[in-house]
Amino acid sequence: MRTIQIPGTELSVSSICLGTGGLGSSVNRDDSFALLDAYVEQGGNFLDSAKVYADWLPIERSASERTIGRWLKSRGNRHQVIIATKGAHPNLATMHIQRLSRQEIAADVQASLDHLQVDTIDLYWLHRDDPQRPAGEIIESLNEQLKAGHIRYFGCSNWQAGRIQIAQAYSAQHALQGFVADQMMWSLAAVDAGRMADQTLVVMDESLKAYHAGSGMAAVPYSSQAGGLFQKLVAGRLQHPAPFYRMDENRHRLVRAQQLASDAGLTLTQVTLGYLLSQPFPCIPIVGCHTLEQLRDSLSAAEVNLTTSQVAFLEG
Ligand SMILES: NC(=O)c1ccc[n+]([C@@H]2O[C@H](COP(=O)([O-])OP(=O)(O)OC[C@H]3O[C@@H](n4cnc5c(N)ncnc54)[C@H](OP(=O)(O)O)[C@@H]3O)[C@@H](O)[C@H]2O)c1
């Protein structure tokens, strides 16, 4: 699989990242191991987890990280895989109370190291922002984790462009490491961010796009296939699309995606993921496959490169 060097790092990641939110929960242990094995066999090396996955279910805490930890141990392949995980998420019962103090970040990093059974996390994401807390203080906390060797690099998830800029300016002024990548909700599907139930999530918007284009910072979008929205539309099995997907616009986008797929000899999955893989800055979509068939289909997009005009055509 094609690899992409995350700018400013030694991390050479496969062009498609495997989202592991369902591992050890909606996907049982054996099937989780099979998915991880198949991803690596096909050249994948970049895993996305989080301490909070899937704590909304009545199962063991941090099931995703623990499943990855058990898999790494059983396969003895820690050196082959780039582990990215997230912390500093609010407690699920108090989503309005942010958790980005120095102590909370340190405790979450330590918990993730334990679950994953590793000495260091390759890329540590802040799962959320706390706009009330000075960005410089957060950067200092993360650099402490870096100096202690607990993490190698860090990124932000669900941060607005203005806050990323402030954090990056602080790290440059103080000769500290800054964010090396940014994780936001983004796919070919049009979204009405105002209709999202969780308003602490950040959807790719024009200011964030401009920030990435100007800085060259890597984007690592989640829900990159919009939960299979386009494929389900085609198969006639899209029952209750999430209310924030703008379905009028997305039906038009599907028509254009199908036309491009037919003209370019690509599949619909290759077009939808190709849209993200062909941005004017490094962009590594995270896919949330639950079956081997989905995984194979999604990974078949890894080498796709659309032209600027094809990307513009898809957006209409
Ligand atoms: N930073 C954050 O706040 C954040 C938030 C959310 C997610 N994430 C990360 O992103 C990962 C992926 O998120 P996601 O699950 O929303 O991603 P996604 O890839 O957009 O959606 C996954 C769903 O799409 C369908 N699907 C997957 N591959 C398909 C294919 N090849 N063809 C057709 N349908 C396909 C499946 O739906 P069915 O099972 O219904 O068939 C699957 O459950 C998570 O595991 C997590 O690591 C991060």
The ligand as an SDF file (V2000), in Angstrom:
LIG
                    3D

 48 52  0  0  0  0  0  0  0  0999 V2000
  -11.8880   11.6610   16.4240 N   0  0  0  0  0  0  0  0  0  0  0  0
  -13.1610   11.3900   16.5910 C   0  0  0  0  0  0  0  0  0  0  0  0
  -13.8830   12.1000   17.3060 O   0  0  0  0  0  0  0  0  0  0  0  0
  -13.7550   10.1910   15.8940 C   0  0  0  0  0  0  0  0  0  0  0  0
  -15.1480   10.0760   15.7770 C   0  0  0  0  0  0  0  0  0  0  0  0
  -15.6600    8.9640   15.1110 C   0  0  0  0  0  0  0  0  0  0  0  0
  -14.8210    7.9980   14.5890 C   0  0  0  0  0  0  0  0  0  0  0  0
  -13.4610    8.1100   14.7480 N   0  0  0  0  0  0  0  0  0  0  0  0
  -12.5370    7.0610   14.1920 C   0  0  0  0  0  0  0  0  0  0  0  0
  -12.8760    6.8030   12.8560 O   0  0  0  0  0  0  0  0  0  0  0  0
  -13.1320    5.4060   12.6810 C   0  0  0  0  0  0  0  0  0  0  0  0
  -14.0930    5.1990   11.5590 C   0  0  0  0  0  0  0  0  0  0  0  0
  -15.2970    5.9400   11.7780 O   0  0  0  0  0  0  0  0  0  0  0  0
  -16.6240    5.4740   11.0910 P   0  0  0  0  0  0  0  0  0  0  0  0
  -16.9430    4.1020   11.5700 O   0  0  0  0  0  0  0  0  0  0  0  0
  -17.6120    6.5660   11.2400 O   0  0  0  0  0  0  0  0  0  0  0  0
  -16.1220    5.3870    9.5410 O   0  0  0  0  0  0  0  0  0  0  0  0
  -16.8390    5.0330    8.1870 P   0  0  0  0  0  0  0  0  0  0  0  0
  -15.8470    4.2330    7.4120 O   0  0  0  0  0  0  0  0  0  0  0  0
  -17.3860    6.2860    7.5810 O   0  0  0  0  0  0  0  0  0  0  0  0
  -18.1140    4.1560    8.5680 O   0  0  0  0  0  0  0  0  0  0  0  0
  -18.0010    2.7900    8.8930 C   0  0  0  0  0  0  0  0  0  0  0  0
  -19.2560    2.0550    8.4010 C   0  0  0  0  0  0  0  0  0  0  0  0
  -19.3620    2.2310    7.0110 O   0  0  0  0  0  0  0  0  0  0  0  0
  -19.7870    1.0340    6.4090 C   0  0  0  0  0  0  0  0  0  0  0  0
  -18.6820    0.6010    5.5320 N   0  0  0  0  0  0  0  0  0  0  0  0
  -17.3820    0.4360    5.8470 C   0  0  0  0  0  0  0  0  0  0  0  0
  -16.6690    0.0780    4.7710 N   0  0  0  0  0  0  0  0  0  0  0  0
  -17.5400    0.0100    3.7530 C   0  0  0  0  0  0  0  0  0  0  0  0
  -17.3890   -0.3040    2.3780 C   0  0  0  0  0  0  0  0  0  0  0  0
  -16.2170   -0.6250    1.8620 N   0  0  0  0  0  0  0  0  0  0  0  0
  -18.5140   -0.2420    1.6040 N   0  0  0  0  0  0  0  0  0  0  0  0
  -19.7010    0.0910    2.1250 C   0  0  0  0  0  0  0  0  0  0  0  0
  -19.9060    0.3920    3.4230 N   0  0  0  0  0  0  0  0  0  0  0  0
  -18.8160    0.3520    4.2260 C   0  0  0  0  0  0  0  0  0  0  0  0
  -20.0910    0.0540    7.5110 C   0  0  0  0  0  0  0  0  0  0  0  0
  -21.4630    0.2040    7.8460 O   0  0  0  0  0  0  0  0  0  0  0  0
  -22.3600   -1.0940    8.2250 P   0  0  0  0  0  0  0  0  0  0  0  0
  -21.6260   -1.7890    9.2970 O   0  0  0  0  0  0  0  0  0  0  0  0
  -23.6770   -0.4830    8.6470 O   0  0  0  0  0  0  0  0  0  0  0  0
  -22.4670   -1.8800    6.9580 O   0  0  0  0  0  0  0  0  0  0  0  0
  -19.2090    0.5580    8.6270 C   0  0  0  0  0  0  0  0  0  0  0  0
  -19.7010    0.2180    9.8970 O   0  0  0  0  0  0  0  0  0  0  0  0
  -13.5570    4.9150   14.0580 C   0  0  0  0  0  0  0  0  0  0  0  0
  -13.3770    3.5370   14.2360 O   0  0  0  0  0  0  0  0  0  0  0  0
  -12.6010    5.7170   14.9120 C   0  0  0  0  0  0  0  0  0  0  0  0
  -11.3210    5.1010   14.8970 O   0  0  0  0  0  0  0  0  0  0  0  0
  -12.9260    9.2110   15.3530 C   0  0  0  0  0  0  0  0  0  0  0  0
  1  2  1  0
  2  3  2  0
  2  4  1  0
  4  5  1  0
  4 48  2  0
  5  6  2  0
  6  7  1  0
  7  8  2  0
  8  9  1  0
  8 48  1  0
  9 10  1  0
  9 46  1  0
 10 11  1  0
 11 12  1  0
 11 44  1  0
 12 13  1  0
 13 14  1  0
 14 15  2  0
 14 16  1  0
 14 17  1  0
 17 18  1  0
 18 19  2  0
 18 20  1  0
 18 21  1  0
 21 22  1  0
 22 23  1  0
 23 24  1  0
 23 42  1  0
 24 25  1  0
 25 26  1  0
 25 36  1  0
 26 27  1  0
 26 35  1  0
 27 28  2  0
 28 29  1  0
 29 30  1  0
 29 35  2  0
 30 31  1  0
 30 32  2  0
 32 33  1  0
 33 34  2  0
 34 35  1  0
 36 37  1  0
 36 42  1  0
 37 38  1  0
 38 39  2  0
 38 40  1  0
 38 41  1  0
 42 43  1  0
 44 45  1  0
 44 46  1  0
 46 47  1  0
M  CHG  2   8   1  16  -1
M  END
$$$$
